[in-house]
Amino acid sequence: MQSTPDSGSRKLLSAVSHGSIFFNTLILAVGIPIVIYLVSDDTITKESAKEAINFHINMWFWYLVFGTLAWVLIGLPFLVILAIVNFVMPILAIIHSLTSDTVYRYPLILRLL
């Protein structure tokens, strides 16, 4: 029994917005959550898309910072840790989106939107 009539599409759209980070094209990866945010009427789906956009922005910022620091060999370990975080956190968000009707909040990110 579904809690709302639109629970299936809510979970699917939330999972797609979090999983879009695995696309290689930069514009497509952030474009999918932006489109979902603009098109969806559901508040939980909108919040999930906004959280995914914030995660994208944070990852771009930290890759820029640690990539710059890698030139002086300080940022190399941080780049490895960031790559692991960039892979694991969206998977956890997808699993949470598919199994729960609540918004997944990424830990330790700046919420700019």
Secondary structure, 3 states (H helix, E strand, C coil): CCCCCCHHHHHHHHHHHHHHHHCCCHHHHHHHHHHHHHHCCCHHHHHHHHHHHHHHHHHHHHHHHHHHHHHHCCCHHHHHHHHHHHHHHHHHHHHHHHHCCCCCCCCCCCCCC
